[in-house]
Amino acid sequence: MSERQARRGGGRDSKRAARQVSQTKQAAFIERRIPYFELLDEASLALIEDNADTLLEEIGIDFRDDPEALSLLKAGGADIQGERVRFPRGLCRSIIQATAPKEFIQHARNPERSTVIGGRRMVLAPAYGSPFVRDLDKGRRYASIEDFRNFVKLAYMSPGLHHSGGTVCEPVDLPVNKRHFDMIYSHLKYSDKPFMGSVTHHSRAQDTVDMAKIVFGEAFATNNCVTTSLINANSPMTYDDTMLGALKVYARNMQATVISPFILSGAMSPVTVVGTATQILAEALAGMAFAQLVRPGAPVVFGTFSSAVSMQSGAPTFGGPEPSLVMYTVAALARRLGVPFRSGGGLCASKLADAQAAYEAANTLQTAALAGVNFMLHTAGWLEGGLVMGYEKFMMDVDQANMLSVLLGGVDMSENGQALEAFREVGPGKHFLGAAHTQRNFETAFYRSTLADNNSFEQWTEEGGQDMAQRANTQWKRVLADYELPPMDPAIDEALLEFIAKRKADFPDKDY
């Protein structure tokens, strides 16, 4: 590279960085200023609600291997036959609407990062649960705790992400029964955004709560939401003891649970949009009602993860029209119920950060924004149906997330937005590039991607002819190089490490 090229590239990089800071200032959430996309009318939504009540009343939901859960449900008015729980028509809805908050604050250790989940707000969090990671340099490999920390740092440094997430990847280099300590510590140490807790065992959920109390203080964490957790129904129509155990810990401690049926339509639900939406509503109603029976007033989020399977191969598919129709439908059902809604993300089945990954992810992200998702899990990094967390894909998705804040911000109808002065200044037959109005607004007039290339072919070639993935590879490395640790009271850090060391010494390493 010539000196002239280096100077040109360096100047462009600095301008791009400045644009990123100015365009995507850190915010705790996105405030929605555009209408929801309403797919179905009142009669159609009421029919789905009625069908869900029929499913709950006639078929029921299994609550497995948890006698305490069955006792709570029986006391709450459900009919118990073995592990099958049937709910009288309308019971779940009445329990939820009596005590579940319509919105809630999840506090971050940096109060400026505390977010509000619900209402006309959208909170974006990274992808969750991948055992593998991928980048252009090392390819596909098992995730490590170093990868976990890297993604926590990338999320912290991404203004378009409001939440640190949870199991951003599974650090398989650590024992299964102890890795949650290192994951929760990483969220608390390397980020000051809100985070999600462990759910793979009730004791790990309790460890999460105990660590949060060290950071936030016993009294504060006892009376305020400081962590959110993902509770998946074991679809179809089943809750197992692992999820129920974690749910009970969080609800009793007034911490939020995202109650999410996990459905691949055609395999774990009927193949139709309405059938899938009916099952999602029934499963979510049962789980959220149970959380209120554990502790009235505990924050809950109506969650859904719904995709489809290929009728030829049985493999999961993403970014198609049917899951979008399900998301629009269930979002409206959540609003009618009066609780926050979780769905969406940059979902794709692609193995690489390629065109398939981009368009499938963009389809899901746009649908989630228009549907009215309040808490978007899997916003950034998702590859290969969730098996892989991709470094390059993460940066591509973050760029898309930044755009969503602009879309949801709506249309500027102010005097400046009307731009009459620009018309008066320019008049017919001239251009607006040099107008005073344009000069005042050019920095924020249009979203400018931090990754997309809009240069001429000659300039793109001269700079190396890189594709999007190659540019994203450079970007995530630059972001990690620029990372600065958020401050933490040394006494709190010491107390966390002492707690972790003591708890790890209490039991032997196990791979389950």
C-alpha positions as CSV (number, residue, x, y, z in Angstrom):
1,M,0.0,0.0,0.0
2,S,1.3,3.4,-0.9
3,E,1.6,6.3,1.5
4,R,-1.1,8.1,-0.4
5,Q,-3.4,5.1,0.0
6,A,-2.6,4.8,3.7
7,R,-3.4,8.5,4.3
8,R,-6.7,8.2,2.3
9,G,-7.7,5.0,4.2
10,G,-6.7,6.4,7.6
11,G,-8.7,9.6,7.0
12,R,-11.7,7.6,5.9
13,D,-11.5,5.3,8.9
14,S,-11.5,8.2,11.3
15,K,-14.4,9.8,9.6
16,R,-16.3,6.5,9.7
17,A,-15.6,6.1,13.4
18,A,-16.8,9.7,14.1
19,R,-20.0,9.0,12.1
20,Q,-20.6,5.9,14.1
21,V,-20.3,7.7,17.4
22,S,-22.6,10.6,16.2
23,Q,-25.2,8.4,14.6
24,T,-25.5,5.6,17.2
25,K,-25.2,7.3,20.6
26,Q,-25.6,4.9,23.5
27,A,-29.2,4.6,24.5
28,A,-30.9,2.4,27.0
29,F,-33.6,1.4,24.6
30,I,-35.4,2.4,21.4
31,E,-38.5,4.6,21.8
32,R,-41.0,3.5,19.1
33,R,-42.6,6.4,17.2
34,I,-44.2,4.5,14.4
35,P,-47.4,2.3,14.4
36,Y,-47.4,-1.4,14.8
37,F,-48.0,-3.6,11.8
38,E,-51.4,-5.2,12.6
39,L,-51.9,-8.3,10.5
40,L,-55.2,-9.7,11.9
41,D,-58.5,-8.1,12.9
42,E,-60.2,-8.3,16.2
43,A,-62.3,-11.3,15.3
44,S,-59.3,-13.3,14.2
45,L,-57.2,-12.6,17.3
46,A,-60.2,-13.4,19.5
47,L,-60.6,-16.7,17.7
48,I,-56.9,-17.6,18.4
49,E,-57.4,-16.7,22.1
50,D,-60.4,-18.9,22.3
51,N,-58.6,-21.8,20.6
52,A,-55.7,-21.4,23.1
53,D,-58.2,-21.6,26.0
54,T,-59.6,-24.7,24.4
55,L,-56.1,-26.2,24.2
56,L,-55.4,-25.4,27.9
57,E,-58.8,-26.7,29.0
58,E,-59.2,-29.8,27.0
59,I,-55.6,-31.0,26.3
60,G,-53.5,-29.3,28.9
61,I,-49.8,-28.7,29.6
62,D,-47.4,-31.2,31.2
63,F,-45.4,-29.9,34.2
64,R,-42.9,-32.6,34.6
65,D,-40.9,-33.8,37.7
66,D,-41.9,-30.9,39.9
67,P,-44.4,-31.8,42.6
68,E,-44.2,-28.2,44.1
69,A,-45.2,-26.8,40.7
70,L,-48.2,-29.0,40.6
71,S,-49.2,-28.0,44.1
72,L,-49.0,-24.3,43.2
73,L,-51.0,-24.8,40.1
74,K,-53.7,-26.8,41.9
75,A,-54.0,-24.1,44.6
76,G,-54.3,-21.6,41.8
77,G,-57.4,-23.3,40.3
78,A,-55.9,-25.7,37.8
79,D,-57.1,-29.3,37.3
80,I,-54.2,-31.8,38.0
81,Q,-54.2,-35.3,36.6
82,G,-50.8,-36.8,37.2
83,E,-48.4,-34.3,35.5
84,R,-51.0,-33.1,33.1
85,V,-52.3,-29.6,34.0
86,R,-55.6,-28.3,32.6
87,F,-56.7,-24.8,33.1
88,P,-60.3,-23.6,33.2
89,R,-61.1,-21.2,30.4
90,G,-59.8,-17.8,31.1
91,L,-57.9,-18.8,34.3
92,C,-54.4,-18.1,33.0
93,R,-55.3,-14.7,31.5
94,S,-57.0,-13.6,34.7
95,I,-54.0,-14.6,36.9
96,I,-51.5,-12.8,34.6
97,Q,-53.6,-9.6,34.2
98,A,-54.2,-9.4,37.9
99,T,-50.5,-9.1,38.9
100,A,-48.0,-9.2,36.1
101,P,-46.5,-5.8,35.3
102,K,-47.1,-4.3,31.9
103,E,-43.6,-3.0,31.8
104,F,-40.6,-3.0,34.1
105,I,-37.1,-1.5,34.6
106,Q,-34.2,-3.9,34.4
107,H,-31.4,-2.1,36.3
108,A,-27.9,-2.1,35.1
109,R,-24.9,-1.6,37.3
110,N,-24.4,1.7,35.4
111,P,-27.7,3.5,36.1
112,E,-27.4,5.2,32.7
113,R,-27.7,1.8,31.0
114,S,-30.8,0.7,33.0
115,T,-33.5,-0.2,30.5
116,V,-37.3,-0.4,30.4
117,I,-38.8,-3.5,28.9
118,G,-42.4,-3.1,27.7
119,G,-44.6,-0.4,26.4
120,R,-43.5,1.3,23.1
121,R,-39.8,0.4,23.6
122,M,-37.5,-2.1,22.0
123,V,-34.4,-3.5,23.8
124,L,-31.8,-5.4,21.7
125,A,-29.6,-8.2,23.0
126,P,-27.0,-10.4,21.3
127,A,-27.6,-14.0,20.2
128,Y,-27.7,-16.8,22.9
129,G,-26.6,-20.4,23.4
130,S,-24.2,-21.3,20.6
131,P,-21.6,-24.0,21.4
132,F,-19.5,-23.0,18.4
133,V,-18.0,-19.7,17.2
134,R,-16.7,-18.7,13.7
135,D,-14.4,-16.1,12.2
136,L,-12.5,-15.7,9.0
137,D,-9.2,-16.3,10.6
138,K,-9.8,-19.6,12.6
139,G,-13.0,-20.9,11.0
140,R,-15.6,-22.9,12.9
141,R,-14.6,-24.1,16.4
142,Y,-15.9,-24.8,19.9
143,A,-16.4,-21.6,21.9
144,S,-14.1,-20.8,24.8
145,I,-14.4,-18.4,27.7
146,E,-12.1,-16.1,25.8
147,D,-14.7,-16.0,23.0
148,F,-17.4,-15.4,25.6
149,R,-15.6,-12.4,27.0
150,N,-14.9,-11.1,23.5
151,F,-18.6,-11.1,22.7
152,V,-19.5,-9.4,26.0
153,K,-17.0,-6.7,25.1
154,L,-18.3,-6.3,21.6
155,A,-21.9,-6.0,22.9
156,Y,-20.7,-3.4,25.4
157,M,-19.0,-1.4,22.6
158,S,-22.0,-1.6,20.3
159,P,-24.3,1.4,20.8
160,G,-27.2,-0.4,18.9
161,L,-27.3,-3.1,21.5
162,H,-28.9,-2.2,24.9
163,H,-28.3,-5.4,26.7
164,S,-25.3,-7.7,27.4
165,G,-27.4,-10.8,26.8
166,G,-26.9,-14.2,28.5
167,T,-25.1,-17.3,27.2
168,V,-23.7,-15.4,24.2
169,C,-21.7,-18.5,23.4
170,E,-21.2,-21.7,25.4
171,P,-17.6,-21.8,26.8
172,V,-17.0,-25.5,26.4
173,D,-13.4,-25.3,27.8
174,L,-15.0,-24.9,31.3
175,P,-16.8,-27.6,33.3
176,V,-20.5,-27.6,32.6
177,N,-21.6,-27.3,36.2
178,K,-19.3,-24.4,36.9
179,R,-19.0,-22.3,33.7
180,H,-22.0,-20.2,34.7
181,F,-19.9,-18.5,37.4
182,D,-17.4,-17.3,34.7
183,M,-20.2,-16.2,32.3
184,I,-22.1,-14.2,34.9
185,Y,-18.8,-12.6,36.1
186,S,-17.9,-11.7,32.6
187,H,-21.2,-9.9,32.1
188,L,-20.8,-8.0,35.4
189,K,-17.1,-7.3,35.0
190,Y,-16.6,-6.5,31.3
191,S,-19.9,-4.7,30.7
192,D,-22.2,-2.4,32.7
193,K,-25.3,-3.0,30.6
194,P,-28.1,-5.3,31.8
195,F,-27.5,-9.0,31.6
196,M,-29.3,-12.4,31.6
197,G,-28.8,-15.1,34.2
198,S,-28.2,-18.9,34.1
199,V,-31.1,-21.3,33.8
200,T,-29.5,-24.7,33.3
201,H,-30.1,-25.7,37.0
202,H,-32.0,-24.1,39.9
203,S,-28.7,-23.8,41.9
204,R,-27.1,-21.9,39.0
205,A,-30.1,-19.5,38.9
206,Q,-29.6,-18.9,42.6
207,D,-25.9,-18.3,42.1
208,T,-26.8,-15.6,39.5
209,V,-29.1,-13.9,42.0
210,D,-26.5,-14.1,44.8
211,M,-23.8,-12.6,42.5
212,A,-26.2,-9.8,41.4
213,K,-26.8,-9.0,45.1
214,I,-23.1,-8.6,45.6
215,V,-23.0,-6.0,42.8
216,F,-26.3,-4.2,43.4
217,G,-26.6,-4.6,47.1
218,E,-28.9,-7.1,49.0
219,A,-31.7,-4.6,49.6
220,F,-31.8,-3.2,46.1
221,A,-31.6,-6.5,44.3
222,T,-34.3,-7.9,46.6
223,N,-36.8,-5.2,45.5
224,N,-35.8,-4.4,41.9
225,C,-35.2,-6.4,38.7
226,V,-31.5,-6.7,38.1
227,T,-31.4,-9.7,35.8
228,T,-33.5,-11.4,33.2
229,S,-33.6,-15.1,32.3
230,L,-34.8,-17.2,29.4
231,I,-37.3,-19.9,30.3
232,N,-38.1,-22.2,27.3
233,A,-41.2,-24.3,27.2
234,N,-40.2,-27.8,26.0
235,S,-42.6,-27.7,23.1
236,P,-45.0,-29.2,22.4
237,M,-47.0,-28.3,25.6
238,T,-44.4,-29.3,28.2
239,Y,-42.4,-27.6,30.9
240,D,-39.6,-29.7,32.4
241,D,-38.1,-29.5,35.9
242,T,-34.9,-27.7,34.8
243,M,-36.8,-24.7,33.4
244,L,-39.4,-24.8,36.3
245,G,-36.6,-24.9,38.9
246,A,-34.9,-21.8,37.4
247,L,-38.2,-20.0,36.9
248,K,-39.1,-20.4,40.6
249,V,-35.8,-19.1,41.8
250,Y,-36.0,-15.9,39.6
251,A,-39.7,-15.3,40.3
252,R,-39.3,-15.7,44.1
253,N,-36.5,-13.1,43.9
254,M,-38.7,-10.7,41.8
255,Q,-36.3,-11.1,38.8
256,A,-37.7,-11.2,35.3
257,T,-38.4,-14.4,33.3
258,V,-38.8,-14.5,29.5
259,I,-41.3,-17.3,29.1
260,S,-40.6,-18.6,25.5
261,P,-42.1,-21.5,23.7
262,F,-39.3,-22.8,21.4
263,I,-41.1,-24.0,18.2
264,L,-40.1,-25.3,14.8
265,S,-43.4,-25.3,13.0
266,G,-44.1,-28.6,11.4
267,A,-42.1,-30.5,13.9
268,M,-43.0,-29.0,17.3
269,S,-46.3,-27.4,16.3
270,P,-48.8,-27.7,13.5
271,V,-47.6,-26.5,10.1
272,T,-50.1,-23.6,9.9
273,V,-49.6,-20.0,11.1
274,V,-52.8,-20.0,13.2
275,G,-52.1,-23.4,14.7
276,T,-48.6,-22.4,15.7
277,A,-49.8,-19.1,17.2
278,T,-52.4,-20.9,19.2
279,Q,-49.9,-23.3,20.7
280,I,-47.5,-20.4,21.5
281,L,-50.2,-18.5,23.2
282,A,-51.3,-21.5,25.3
283,E,-47.8,-22.5,26.4
284,A,-46.8,-18.9,27.2
285,L,-50.1,-18.3,29.2
286,A,-49.4,-21.4,31.3
287,G,-45.8,-20.4,32.0
288,M,-46.5,-16.8,32.8
289,A,-49.5,-17.7,35.0
290,F,-47.2,-20.2,36.9
291,A,-44.7,-17.4,37.5
292,Q,-47.4,-15.3,39.1
293,L,-48.5,-18.1,41.3
294,V,-44.9,-18.5,42.5
295,R,-44.8,-14.8,43.3
296,P,-47.5,-12.3,42.3
297,G,-45.9,-9.2,40.6
298,A,-42.8,-11.0,39.3
299,P,-41.8,-9.5,36.0
300,V,-42.6,-11.7,33.0
301,V,-42.1,-11.4,29.2
302,F,-44.3,-13.2,26.7
303,G,-41.6,-14.8,24.6
304,T,-41.7,-16.7,21.4
305,F,-39.1,-18.4,19.2
306,S,-40.8,-19.7,16.1
307,S,-39.3,-20.9,12.9
308,A,-40.2,-23.5,10.3
309,V,-38.7,-26.8,9.2
310,S,-38.0,-27.9,5.6
311,M,-40.7,-30.4,4.6
312,Q,-38.1,-32.0,2.4
313,S,-35.2,-32.4,4.9
314,G,-36.6,-31.6,8.3
315,A,-33.9,-29.0,8.8
316,P,-34.8,-25.6,10.5
317,T,-35.3,-22.7,8.1
318,F,-35.1,-19.0,8.9
319,G,-36.1,-15.7,7.4
320,G,-39.1,-17.0,5.5
321,P,-42.6,-15.5,5.3
322,E,-44.5,-17.9,7.6
323,P,-42.4,-17.2,10.8
324,S,-43.0,-13.5,10.1
325,L,-46.7,-14.0,10.0
326,V,-46.5,-15.9,13.3
327,M,-44.5,-13.0,14.8
328,Y,-47.0,-10.3,13.7
329,T,-49.8,-12.4,15.1
330,V,-48.3,-13.2,18.5
331,A,-47.1,-9.7,19.0
332,A,-50.7,-8.5,18.8
333,L,-51.7,-11.2,21.2
334,A,-49.1,-10.1,23.7
335,R,-50.4,-6.5,23.5
336,R,-53.9,-7.7,24.1
337,L,-52.7,-9.6,27.1
338,G,-50.9,-6.5,28.4
339,V,-47.3,-7.9,29.0
340,P,-44.0,-7.2,27.2
341,F,-43.2,-9.3,24.2
342,R,-39.9,-11.0,23.2
343,S,-39.1,-12.4,19.7
344,G,-37.0,-11.7,16.7
345,G,-33.3,-11.4,16.0
346,G,-30.8,-11.8,13.2
347,L,-31.8,-15.4,12.6
348,C,-30.4,-17.4,9.7
349,A,-29.5,-20.9,8.6
350,S,-26.4,-19.9,6.7
351,K,-23.0,-21.4,7.7
352,L,-21.1,-18.2,6.8
353,A,-21.6,-14.5,7.0
354,D,-22.7,-14.4,3.4
355,A,-25.7,-13.2,1.4
356,Q,-28.0,-15.8,2.8
357,A,-27.1,-14.8,6.3
358,A,-27.7,-11.2,5.5
359,Y,-31.1,-11.5,3.9
360,E,-32.5,-14.0,6.3
361,A,-31.3,-12.0,9.3
362,A,-32.6,-8.7,7.8
363,N,-36.0,-10.2,7.1
364,T,-36.4,-11.3,10.8
365,L,-35.0,-8.0,12.2
366,Q,-37.4,-5.9,10.1
367,T,-40.4,-8.1,11.0
368,A,-39.5,-7.8,14.7
369,A,-39.3,-4.1,14.5
370,L,-42.6,-3.7,12.7
371,A,-44.4,-6.3,14.8
372,G,-43.5,-4.4,18.1
373,V,-41.0,-6.7,19.8
374,N,-40.0,-5.2,23.2
375,F,-37.1,-7.5,24.0
376,M,-35.2,-8.8,20.9
377,L,-32.9,-11.8,21.8
378,H,-30.5,-13.1,19.1
379,T,-30.1,-9.6,17.6
380,A,-26.5,-10.1,16.6
381,G,-24.1,-13.0,15.8
382,W,-26.5,-15.9,15.0
383,L,-25.3,-18.4,12.4
384,E,-26.2,-22.0,11.4
385,G,-29.6,-22.1,13.1
386,G,-28.1,-20.9,16.4
387,L,-25.2,-23.4,16.6
388,V,-22.6,-20.8,15.8
389,M,-21.9,-17.3,17.1
390,G,-20.1,-15.5,14.3
391,Y,-17.7,-12.6,14.8
392,E,-18.2,-11.1,11.4
393,K,-21.9,-11.8,11.5
394,F,-22.1,-10.0,14.8
395,M,-20.8,-6.8,13.3
396,M,-23.1,-7.1,10.3
397,D,-26.1,-7.5,12.6
398,V,-25.1,-4.6,14.8
399,D,-25.1,-2.4,11.7
400,Q,-28.7,-3.6,11.0
401,A,-29.6,-2.9,14.7
402,N,-28.4,0.6,14.4
403,M,-30.7,1.1,11.5
404,L,-33.7,-0.1,13.4
405,S,-33.5,2.9,15.8
406,V,-33.7,5.2,12.9
407,L,-36.7,3.3,11.4
408,L,-38.6,3.2,14.7
409,G,-37.9,6.9,15.3
410,G,-40.4,7.7,12.6
411,V,-40.7,10.8,10.4
412,D,-39.6,14.2,11.5
413,M,-42.6,16.6,11.2
414,S,-40.9,19.6,12.7
415,E,-40.2,22.8,10.9
416,N,-36.8,21.5,10.0
417,G,-38.2,18.2,8.8
418,Q,-40.7,20.1,6.5
419,A,-37.7,21.7,4.8
420,L,-39.7,24.6,3.3
421,E,-36.7,26.9,3.7
422,A,-34.6,24.6,1.5
423,F,-37.2,24.8,-1.3
424,R,-37.3,28.6,-1.0
425,E,-33.5,28.8,-1.1
426,V,-32.9,26.4,-4.0
427,G,-35.9,26.9,-6.3
428,P,-36.5,25.0,-9.6
429,G,-33.8,23.4,-11.6
430,K,-31.0,23.6,-9.1
431,H,-29.5,21.1,-6.6
432,F,-29.8,20.9,-2.8
433,L,-26.2,19.8,-2.0
434,G,-25.0,23.3,-1.2
435,A,-28.2,24.6,0.5
436,A,-27.9,25.9,4.1
437,H,-30.5,23.4,5.2
438,T,-28.5,20.5,3.8
439,Q,-25.3,21.7,5.3
440,R,-27.0,22.0,8.8
441,N,-28.4,18.4,8.5
442,F,-25.9,16.4,6.5
443,E,-24.3,14.7,9.5
444,T,-27.6,13.1,10.6
445,A,-29.7,13.3,7.4
446,F,-29.3,9.7,6.4
447,Y,-28.2,6.5,8.1
448,R,-24.6,5.7,7.0
449,S,-23.5,2.1,7.4
450,T,-20.2,1.5,9.2
451,L,-19.7,-1.6,7.0
452,A,-21.3,-1.2,3.6
453,D,-19.2,0.0,0.7
454,N,-20.7,2.8,-1.5
455,N,-17.5,3.9,-3.3
456,S,-16.7,3.6,-7.0
457,F,-15.5,0.3,-8.4
458,E,-12.1,1.8,-8.9
459,Q,-11.8,3.0,-5.3
460,W,-13.1,-0.3,-4.0
461,T,-10.6,-2.2,-6.1
462,E,-7.7,0.1,-5.0
463,E,-8.5,-0.5,-1.4
464,G,-8.3,-4.3,-1.8
465,G,-11.7,-5.3,-3.2
466,Q,-13.0,-6.5,0.2
467,D,-16.4,-8.0,0.7
468,M,-18.7,-7.3,3.6
469,A,-17.3,-10.2,5.7
470,Q,-13.7,-9.1,5.3
471,R,-14.6,-5.5,6.3
472,A,-16.5,-6.9,9.3
473,N,-13.4,-9.0,10.3
474,T,-11.4,-5.8,10.4
475,Q,-14.1,-4.0,12.3
476,W,-14.5,-6.5,15.2
477,K,-10.8,-6.6,15.8
478,R,-10.6,-2.8,15.8
479,V,-13.6,-2.6,18.3
480,L,-11.9,-5.1,20.7
481,A,-8.6,-3.2,20.4
482,D,-10.5,0.0,21.4
483,Y,-12.3,-1.7,24.3
484,E,-11.9,-0.1,27.7
485,L,-13.1,-1.8,30.9
486,P,-16.0,-0.1,32.6
487,P,-15.2,0.9,36.2
488,M,-16.1,-1.4,39.0
489,D,-15.6,-0.9,42.7
490,P,-12.5,-3.0,43.6
491,A,-14.2,-4.2,46.8
492,I,-17.2,-5.5,44.8
493,D,-14.9,-7.2,42.3
494,E,-13.0,-8.9,45.1
495,A,-16.3,-10.0,46.7
496,L,-17.4,-11.5,43.5
497,L,-14.2,-13.4,43.0
498,E,-14.3,-14.6,46.6
499,F,-17.9,-15.9,46.2
500,I,-17.0,-17.7,42.9
501,A,-13.9,-19.4,44.4
502,K,-15.9,-20.5,47.5
503,R,-18.8,-21.9,45.5
504,K,-16.5,-23.7,43.0
505,A,-14.8,-25.4,45.9
506,D,-18.1,-26.7,47.2
507,F,-18.5,-29.4,44.6
508,P,-16.4,-31.3,42.0
509,D,-16.2,-30.5,38.3
510,K,-18.8,-32.3,36.2
511,D,-19.6,-32.3,32.5
512,Y,-23.4,-32.0,33.1
